[in-house]
Structures are given as structure tokens and as C-alpha cells.
Amino acid sequence: MNWTGWTAVIGDGLDNFAHIAYEKKHHLKLGGGVARISFNRPKKMNALSPAVIEEMFRAFYDANHDAKIGVIVVGARGKHFGAGGDVEWEQWGLRSVFYNRYPHNRLVRISRKPVIAQVQGYCIGGHNHMVYCCDFTIAADNAIFGQAGPRVSSPADGYFVPYLSRVVGAKRAREMWMLCRKYKAEQALQMGLVNSVVPLEGLEAEVDQWCEELLAVSPGCLEVLKAAFDQRWMATRSSAPFQHSCIPTGSRCLRVGKVERPSSRSASRSSGLSGSAKPSYASSCCRNTSRGTTRSECARVDDSRESTGGQVIKDKAAIVGVAETDFAKRLEGSECELASMAILAALDEAGIAPSEVDAMSSYTMETTDENEIASNLGFRDIRFFSQVEYGGGAGCATVLHLAMAVATGQANVAVAWRSRKRGSGPRVWATTTERLDDGYKFTRPYGLVRPVDELAVLTRRYMHDYGATRDHLANIALACRRMANNNPRAVMYSKPLTREQYMTSRWIAEPLCLYDNCLETDGALACVIVSAERARDCRQRPVYIHAGAQGMSAPHPRMMNNFCGTPFRSPSYAAAKALWQNSDFKQSDIKVAQIYDAFTTMVLLSFEAYGFCGQGEGAAFTENGSLELGGRLALNTSGGSLSEAYVHGFNLINEGVRQMRGTSVNQVSGANACLVTSADDVPTGALILSN
């Protein structure tokens, strides 16, 4: 046999699919591999919905960025390839979301690698136009192709309607789309709709043969050719499917050409001479270093979209000063005054004069702007400033932005801060005089008024799907409280919490009780960032910004994801992937973590997103004292948002610094790296701090 067996893909969030199956196999002689993405809803004839396409997007993304994969096959479980859109879902009137936000055809056309459709049985509607957008289509002799839109009052528009004209001609395309005619496999072959028709029992073997042919030729050239086939559409149609695609530009094509320089071996392939050595996928791919190709050149071809620039900042910048005001239910002074106090104290701890500051970063929710702070504190000319959106999702990113500015020479001394009067100030969701103009207009009028209401719905779903209980949420709340009871700065320093108190407390939004919710506090915090070289001369032991990342996971939910079948794939998954990719530390190296904890549920989801356990295993991860000092992962050692103070997570950054200095009131012995995260359920960020 020339092939390994199919193996289900596991890890990195790719083994929790409910609507598709995702597998890979490899050719033993050619060295390349094939990824197969199969519709897996046979009881519904593989009907399409946003949940299906969201899972396909994740699988396509992985296949396109796996350097060992040369071909992608789209198949189906069951007797039929698929019967189009899920009418039970379409009845809600959300079809435009399906066709515009979840462009399944676009997944095929912007794929960097050839896509083969493996079709059996009915191939109707959305499945049909996905198939004719594939690069190749191999059909079983029982396949039937067609569209059903006008017959079921389901019109379609966009590029995939006229695209059929390119495949079968304008007249045939109109027959299929406007008259809803069906075509057997042999008819489809004659029309040019498919490339090959074979008996059903020989379908997979035929697809394997086509895959072998593709693996035997240059993958870089195939990528360029695929882009060239669609070049006219890119140039002439503003609504073309490639407007935001990842196909190679001219400069990328040149890089491919440099890596895959013609050799006598490749020349013999193009000449068609029989008996010449046929190059394998491995030999033609830029990963083969025997022809002088370097590993970095390979990365430019196969992994350009995976690079996050993490090497630019790794340990190049350090935090040298941290400070905060008191935390309380009510503090005197404005948010500007509190911010100024925290920044000055942080600079003083570092031994740096305010006049040396030339970079600033804060939250968009910060009411104190950069210009006011710079004027009040006597800063020099500012060379870099930024603000980050999404409230609790912003904290780590403010530090990341400044680390990048310092590491690239854009700034010398940078300050990040958060000032907030949440305890004595208004609640943003209590504002009734303004009309909602964002996504909240679809939820708040119907009862999901506060963030806790949205998290309560998500928590109930998590409990239902994975068997989590209130005891697991209590494990988090109690661990944070015990940390706070050792921390004189914490609001809850002198207020122990028992499991009985937790269980009998009042509901805030069932199943979340009082102690599942963060505190309401006033306070301000700041930190100072300089280069690693400058850090050696500062007053405090430097804490290095080893890695950082921001992330938004498709389909980009906020707070809770009502719009797809995988509500637990939060933005943290995207941040985590980039973070660990750029870190020398792995999950097993992390003994202490500051996990954003506005609500206990967020901590469970973060454990899973950042890879400390599998999906659905976050609840069990909290058991047996795992989150306490001496446990598997000491959690929020200052008390966090649940028991120290709620300042949109900036206190987690400062506590991470203290852990790496060895000065925390709950010091974790032997910890040389600390994970700090921002809010799980909004676009977010994360840091790894090291000593």
C-alpha cells in the first residue's frame, strides 16, 4: 500500500467537531499528505448551516497551514454528499448570514492547496455549488447534481451563480440554476461539471489516484496556478470571492520561485520523458533542504500566515515598575487623579523620571485620555500611543503593544494603565437615554441586559453539555478568596468564604450566584516597560515580556456566541494558539497563572482554551486542590477580580510581575513563568511573563 490509514485530527480545538469529520493520511513514497473534510450529518442528508461552515473553516485553516498536507478532499459521511441548506435553520430568515458571513464556496477558492470534491448520491443546492467551485470533482456513478433554489423559494446571488458559467457555459448554467434540472453523473461529466465518474465502490481509490498525481508535482507552483485561474475575477469584480483572500501576491510568487529553483530533476518531469525519476511531494516542496533550501525559506512559502512576529518581542522588553492605588467600593478623586497617582508610583518604583516617558497605552473604556495624563505628569514628546477595545479583553494587549514599540525602537520608556470608578460609578448597561447601535440591540431588549445574564446562559449550556456543577464553580471562587485572605491590598482580605456560604448565597443570574461575580471597585493601576538592556539598571528586578498575543476566534462572538454550533470556542483559542507558538514555555512549564475572572465560568473556559485540559474538562481541572498553592496551577494569587478588585484585569498583570520577582504574598515556589490572560468571551489577549 502507498498510503497510511486515515487518522482523525486531534488537539488544538480540531477534535470537537459535531457536524464534520476531519482526517489526514500520508503517502508513504511521495511524502506528502491529504486532509479530508467530510460532512457528517447523514440523518439530515448533510444539510448545511452556519455551524457546519464554521467547523469547515477551522479545518480548512488547519489544512492550509500544515506544511505536510498537499491536497484537501471534501467528502461526506452517509449515502449522499448533501442536499443543500438546512431548511429548519433557514426558516428563521437568516439566510444572508449563511451565504455572506459563512462563504463555504470561498473556503474552496481561497484555499492555498488544491481541493478535490468526492461526491456520491445527491449533490444539490449549496453542496452542488461548493462542488463546482472545487478544483477537481470525482463522482460516483450514482451521483446526481442540481440546484433547487427557485423550486423552494430560496434564491441565491453572489459570485457562485455566474461562476458556474465558467465551468459548464452560460446556457447550461441557466438550465441548472433557473430550471432546477438535475443531472446524472455521466451527464455531468459530459458537461464538464466533473472530472471523472467511477463505480461507487471505486470512488475512494480514484480520489487517491488524483491525490497522488497532485502530490507528485510542485506545491508552490500549484498555489500560483490556482491563483492565476481566478485572476480575472480578482481584477474585474468588486464583489469577487477573493477580495479578502490569502492567495499569493506577486512578491509571494517570486519567493516561491526562489525556493523551487528548477533543477535537472524537475526539468525531467516537465519534459515528459519516460523512465526518469519522478520527484515526490517531499522533493519538490521547499521543505527539502537537499537543494539548498533553508528552513526560513520554507516558512515563507508554507507558514506565512501562521507567523505572528513573536520573535520580535521575545524577552526584548521588561516590566520594571508596577503600582496601584487603594481598592475600595468608593474612592475620592476622579479617574484622572487615580490614574496619575498609579503611574507616578510605578515610575518611582522603577526609578524613572516622568520626563523620560515617550509611549502610552490604555483601554478605550478609559475616560482619562493620553493627552491629559501626559500634560498632568510632565511627559516628554510622545512617540507611540494606543488604546485597546473590549473592556476586560484589553489589559494584556496594552502591555503587548508597548512591548512591541520598545522592542522595535519606537519607544524607550512606556506606561500602561487602567483607572476605573466602577464601585461608585454608573453601570454601562443601565444607560437608558442612548439608543443601542451595536450587537447588543439583539439581546438586551429581550432580557440579556448585563454581562452576567449572557454568561449565565453560556454557563447553563456548559453544565448541560459537560456535566459541570456549582461545586466546580465554587472551587474557583474559594481558591481566589483564599488567596485574597493573605493579601492586605484585597477588598476581601478580611472576609473568608466557605463552601456553605457560596451555596446559600443569592442568585445574580442563575446558575451564577453572588460569589461567581467580580467585585465592584474603584481603583487604578499602572506598569512601566523598558528595553531588556535598560531594565538591568532600574531599581527593581526586571520581569521579561516573553510572549504575547491578541485573538478573535471565528465567527467572532462577544460575551456569548448565539450564532454557531460551537459556543465554547471563545476568542481565547486564537490568542492561545499564537501565544504558545511564540513561547519557549509550554503549558506543563506554567505553575502559576493569572486568569481573567470577571465570572467563574470564564476561568473554566480559559483552562481549556489555553490548553491546560481538553474541551469540557475545565470543571474537572478545578478538583483536588489544583488551583491552590502547591496545586497543579496556582490561580490568581492576589485574589483576582473575584476577591481582590475588579479593574478590568490589570491587577492580574501586576500580580504576575510580583510572582516573577518573588515578592507575591502568595509566592509560588520555583515558578519561572506566569501566564496572564484577559477576558475569555470577548476579543482578548494574553502574556507570558518570565524572570
PEMOPE-V20474 format. One record per pair of residues at least 4 apart in sequence whose C-alpha atoms are under 7 Angstrom apart, sorted by the first residue. I is the first residue (numbers start at 1). J is the second residue. Records with the same first field share a line. If there is no record, write none. Layout:
I = J, J
//
This chain:
2 = 27, 28, 29
3 = 25, 26, 27, 28
4 = 25, 26, 27, 28
5 = 25
6 = 23, 24, 25
7 = 23, 24, 25
8 = 22, 23, 24
9 = 14, 15, 22, 23, 24
10 = 14, 15
11 = 15
17 = 21, 55
19 = 39, 40, 41, 52
20 = 37, 38, 39, 40, 52, 55
21 = 37, 38, 39, 40
22 = 36, 37, 38, 59
23 = 35, 36, 37
24 = 33, 34, 35, 36
25 = 33, 34, 35
26 = 31, 32, 33, 34
27 = 31, 32, 33
30 = 215, 216, 280, 281, 282
31 = 280, 281, 282
32 = 68, 69, 70, 215, 281, 282
33 = 68, 69, 70, 71
34 = 69, 70, 71, 72
35 = 63, 69, 71, 72, 73
36 = 72, 73, 74, 75
37 = 73, 74, 75
38 = 74, 75, 76, 77
39 = 46, 75, 76, 77
40 = 46, 76, 77
41 = 45, 46, 47
42 = 46, 77, 78
45 = 80, 82, 83
46 = 81, 82, 83
47 = 82, 83, 84, 85, 86
48 = 52, 84, 85, 86
49 = 53, 85, 86, 89, 98
50 = 54, 98, 102, 564
51 = 55, 564, 565
52 = 56
53 = 57, 102, 104
54 = 58, 555
55 = 59
56 = 60
57 = 61, 107
58 = 62
59 = 63
60 = 64
61 = 65
62 = 66
63 = 69
64 = 111, 112, 113
65 = 302, 303
67 = 302
70 = 113, 215, 219
71 = 113, 114, 115, 211
72 = 113, 114, 115, 116
73 = 115, 116, 117, 118
74 = 116, 117, 118
75 = 81, 117, 118, 119
76 = 81
79 = 120, 121
80 = 120, 121, 122
81 = 119, 120, 121, 122, 123
82 = 122, 123, 124, 127
83 = 122, 123, 124, 125, 127
84 = 124, 125, 126, 127
85 = 126
86 = 90
87 = 91
90 = 94, 95
94 = 98
95 = 99
96 = 100
97 = 101, 102
98 = 102
99 = 103
103 = 107
104 = 130
105 = 109, 130, 133
106 = 110, 241
107 = 111
108 = 115, 133, 134
109 = 133
110 = 242, 245, 246, 247
112 = 223, 247
113 = 223
114 = 135
115 = 134, 135, 136
116 = 134, 135, 136, 137
117 = 131, 134, 136, 137, 138
118 = 137, 138, 139, 207
119 = 138, 139, 140, 143
120 = 139, 140, 142, 143
121 = 142, 143, 144
122 = 143, 144, 145
123 = 127, 128, 143, 144, 145, 146
124 = 128, 145, 146, 147, 148
125 = 129, 146, 147, 148, 149
126 = 130
127 = 131
128 = 132, 145, 146, 147
129 = 133, 160
130 = 134
131 = 137
132 = 164, 193
136 = 195
137 = 194, 195
138 = 194, 195, 196, 197, 207
139 = 143, 185, 194, 196, 197, 198
140 = 197, 198, 199, 200, 203
141 = 185, 197, 198, 199, 200
142 = 185, 200
143 = 184, 185
144 = 182, 183, 184, 185
145 = 182, 183, 184
146 = 176, 180, 181, 182, 183
147 = 176, 177, 180
148 = 152, 180
149 = 153, 154, 155
150 = 154, 155, 178
157 = 161
159 = 163, 240, 241
160 = 164
164 = 168, 173
165 = 169, 170, 173
167 = 192, 193
168 = 172, 173, 191, 192, 193
169 = 173
170 = 174
171 = 175
172 = 176
173 = 177
174 = 178
175 = 179, 180, 181
176 = 180, 181
183 = 187, 188
184 = 188
185 = 189, 197
186 = 190, 197
187 = 191
188 = 192, 193, 194
189 = 193, 194, 195, 196
198 = 202, 203
199 = 203
202 = 206
203 = 207
204 = 208
205 = 209
206 = 210
207 = 211
208 = 212
209 = 213
210 = 214
211 = 215
212 = 216
215 = 280, 281
216 = 279, 280, 281
217 = 281, 284
218 = 222, 281, 284, 285
219 = 223, 285
220 = 224, 256
221 = 225
222 = 226
223 = 227
224 = 228, 248, 253
225 = 229
227 = 231, 247
230 = 234
231 = 235
232 = 236
233 = 237, 240
234 = 240, 242, 243
248 = 252, 253
249 = 253
250 = 254
251 = 255
252 = 256
253 = 257
254 = 258
255 = 259
256 = 260, 301
257 = 261
259 = 286, 293, 297
260 = 286
262 = 266, 267
263 = 267
264 = 268
265 = 269
266 = 270, 279
267 = 271
268 = 272, 273, 276
269 = 278
279 = 283, 284
280 = 284
281 = 285
282 = 287, 288
283 = 288
286 = 293, 298
287 = 295, 298
288 = 293
289 = 293, 294
293 = 297
294 = 298
295 = 299
296 = 300
297 = 301
298 = 302
299 = 303, 304
300 = 304
303 = 307
308 = 578
310 = 314, 547, 582
311 = 582
312 = 407
313 = 317, 403, 404, 407
314 = 545, 546, 547
315 = 532, 544, 545, 546
316 = 407, 531, 532
317 = 403, 406, 407, 529, 530, 531, 532, 544, 545
318 = 529, 530, 531, 532, 535, 542, 543, 544, 545
319 = 527, 528, 529, 530, 542, 543, 544
320 = 350, 528, 529, 535, 538, 540, 541, 542, 543
321 = 346, 347, 349, 350, 527, 528
322 = 346, 526, 527, 528, 654
323 = 342, 345, 346, 525, 526, 527
324 = 342, 524, 525, 526
325 = 338, 342, 523, 524, 525
326 = 489, 523
327 = 491, 521, 522, 523, 645
328 = 491, 521, 522
329 = 423, 424, 520, 521, 522
330 = 423, 424, 521, 522
331 = 522
333 = 337, 338
334 = 338
335 = 339, 368, 419, 420, 421
336 = 340, 368
337 = 341
338 = 342, 419, 523, 524
339 = 343, 417, 418, 419, 524, 525
340 = 344, 373
341 = 345
342 = 346, 524, 525, 526
343 = 347, 526
344 = 348
345 = 349
346 = 350, 526, 527, 528
347 = 351, 352, 353, 354, 528
348 = 352
349 = 539
350 = 538, 539, 540
351 = 538, 539
352 = 356
354 = 377, 378, 379
355 = 378, 379, 380
356 = 379, 380, 413
357 = 379, 380, 413, 414
358 = 380, 381, 382, 383, 384, 411, 412, 413, 414
359 = 382, 383, 384, 385, 411, 413, 414, 415
360 = 384, 385, 386, 414, 415, 416
361 = 385, 386, 387, 398, 402, 415, 416, 417
362 = 366, 386, 387, 388, 398, 416, 417, 418
363 = 387, 388, 389, 391, 394, 418
364 = 387, 388, 389
365 = 391
366 = 418, 419
368 = 372
369 = 373
370 = 374
371 = 375
372 = 376
373 = 377
374 = 378, 379
375 = 379
383 = 410, 411
384 = 410, 411
388 = 394, 397, 398
389 = 394
390 = 394, 682, 683
391 = 648
392 = 648, 649, 678, 679
393 = 678, 679, 682, 683, 684, 685
394 = 398, 678, 684, 685
395 = 649, 650, 678
396 = 400, 677, 678, 685, 686, 687
397 = 401, 550, 685
398 = 402, 416
399 = 403, 416
400 = 404, 548
401 = 405
402 = 406, 414
403 = 407, 529
404 = 408
405 = 409, 410, 411
406 = 410, 411, 412, 530, 531
407 = 531
412 = 530, 531
413 = 529, 530
414 = 528, 529, 530
415 = 526, 527, 528, 529
416 = 526, 527, 528
417 = 525, 526, 527
418 = 524, 525, 526, 650
419 = 523, 524, 525
420 = 522, 523, 524, 647
421 = 425, 521, 522, 523
422 = 426, 520, 521, 522
423 = 520, 521, 522
424 = 522
429 = 449, 450
436 = 440, 441
437 = 441
440 = 444
441 = 445
443 = 447, 448
444 = 448, 449
448 = 453, 454
449 = 453
450 = 454
451 = 455
452 = 456, 509
453 = 457, 509
454 = 458, 559, 560
455 = 459, 559, 560
456 = 460, 509, 510, 511, 512
457 = 461
458 = 462, 560
459 = 463, 601
460 = 464, 511
461 = 465
462 = 466, 468
463 = 467, 468, 469
466 = 616
468 = 472, 619
469 = 473
470 = 474
471 = 475
472 = 476, 619, 622
473 = 477, 600, 601
474 = 478, 499, 502
475 = 479, 622
476 = 480, 600, 622
477 = 481, 515, 516, 600, 642
478 = 482, 497
479 = 483, 627, 628
480 = 484, 635, 636, 639, 640, 642, 643
481 = 485, 496, 497, 639, 643
482 = 486, 496
483 = 487, 637, 638, 639, 666
484 = 490, 492, 493, 638, 639, 643, 644
485 = 492, 493, 494, 495, 496
486 = 493, 665
487 = 493, 638, 665
488 = 493
490 = 639, 643, 644, 645
491 = 643, 644, 645
492 = 643, 644
497 = 501
498 = 502
499 = 503
500 = 504
501 = 505
502 = 515
505 = 513, 514
506 = 513, 514
507 = 512, 513, 514
508 = 512, 513, 514
509 = 513
512 = 516
516 = 599, 600
517 = 598, 599, 642
518 = 598, 599, 641, 642, 646
519 = 641, 642, 643, 645, 646
520 = 646
521 = 645, 646
523 = 647
525 = 650, 651
530 = 534, 535
531 = 535
532 = 536
535 = 542
536 = 542
541 = 661
543 = 657, 660, 661, 689, 690, 691
544 = 689, 690, 691
545 = 688, 689, 690
546 = 583, 688, 689, 690
547 = 579, 582, 583, 687, 688
548 = 579, 686, 687, 688
549 = 575, 578, 579, 685, 686, 687
550 = 575, 684, 685, 686
551 = 571, 572, 574, 575, 683, 684, 685
552 = 556, 571, 574, 683, 684
553 = 570, 571, 573, 574
556 = 571
557 = 561, 682
558 = 681, 682
559 = 681, 682
560 = 567, 681
561 = 567
562 = 567
569 = 573
570 = 680, 681
571 = 575, 680, 681, 682, 683, 684
572 = 576, 606, 609, 680, 684
573 = 577, 609, 610
574 = 578
575 = 579, 684, 685, 686
576 = 580, 609, 610
577 = 581
578 = 582
579 = 583
580 = 586
585 = 589
586 = 590
587 = 611, 612
590 = 673, 674
591 = 632, 633, 634, 671
592 = 633, 634, 635, 668, 671, 674, 675
593 = 633, 634, 635, 636, 674, 675, 676
594 = 635, 636, 652, 656, 675, 676, 677
595 = 603, 635, 636, 676, 677
596 = 603, 649, 677, 678, 679
597 = 602, 603, 640, 641, 642
598 = 641, 642
600 = 604
601 = 605
602 = 606, 680
603 = 607
604 = 608, 618, 619
605 = 609, 618
606 = 610, 680
607 = 611, 612, 613, 618
608 = 612, 613, 614, 615, 618
613 = 617, 618
617 = 621
618 = 622
621 = 626
622 = 626, 627
625 = 631
626 = 631, 632, 633
627 = 631, 632, 633, 634, 635
628 = 634, 635
629 = 634, 668
630 = 634
636 = 640
637 = 666
638 = 644, 655
639 = 643, 644
640 = 644, 645, 652
641 = 645, 646, 649
647 = 651
649 = 678
650 = 654
651 = 655
652 = 656, 676
653 = 657, 676
654 = 658
655 = 659
656 = 660, 674, 676, 689
657 = 661
658 = 662, 663, 664
659 = 663, 664, 667
660 = 672, 673, 690, 691
661 = 691
662 = 667
663 = 667
672 = 690, 691
673 = 688, 689, 690, 691
674 = 688, 689, 690
675 = 687, 688, 689
676 = 686, 687, 688
677 = 685, 686, 687
678 = 684, 685, 686
679 = 684
680 = 684
//
